[in-house]
Amino acid sequence: MSTPAGFDELIHPATRLSVVALLAATEWADFAFVRDSLSLSDSALSKQLHTLEEAGYLELHKEGGGRTRRTRVRLTDRGRTAFEGHVAALRAIVEGAGRPADDTPSERRHHSGAGR
């Protein structure tokens, strides 16, 4: 099986996929909210955000300084498009799993053990 169009190797690792999925549901999110929602350490989240930011998939905005420093993050249009394409590719993989293109419904029942 070939990899479907839209499959994104950068987004695919579980932690990055979780970050992007969380951000896809909002306009902006606080660093602490993302960290706590995904049960990540500051350093683990920072690393993933840096990777996604370098790819142009998200934007970081830092406000204040010292103890009052606040970091907010959002998906860019490029990141949102990449996420939507990756989700569509994953759906295509799941929907096509175990179904050869020329398989008829009766043959699928036979292969799955139905009717035995």
Rosetta blueprint (number, residue, H / E / L):
1 M L
2 S L
3 T L
4 P L
5 A L
6 G L
7 F L
8 D L
9 E L
10 L L
11 I L
12 H L
13 P L
14 A H
15 T H
16 R H
17 L H
18 S H
19 V H
20 V H
21 A H
22 L H
23 L H
24 A H
25 A L
26 T L
27 E L
28 W L
29 A E
30 D E
31 F H
32 A H
33 F H
34 V H
35 R H
36 D H
37 S H
38 L L
39 S L
40 L L
41 S L
42 D H
43 S H
44 A H
45 L H
46 S H
47 K H
48 Q H
49 L H
50 H H
51 T H
52 L H
53 E H
54 E H
55 A L
56 G L
57 Y L
58 L E
59 E E
60 L E
61 H E
62 K E
63 E E
64 G L
65 G L
66 G H
67 R H
68 T H
69 R L
70 R E
71 T E
72 R E
73 V E
74 R E
75 L E
76 T L
77 D H
78 R H
79 G H
80 R H
81 T H
82 A H
83 F H
84 E H
85 G H
86 H H
87 V H
88 A H
89 A H
90 L H
91 R H
92 A H
93 I H
94 V H
95 E H
96 G H
97 A L
98 G L
99 R L
100 P L
101 A L
102 D L
103 D L
104 T L
105 P H
106 S H
107 E H
108 R H
109 R H
110 H H
111 H H
112 S H
113 G L
114 A L
115 G L
116 R L
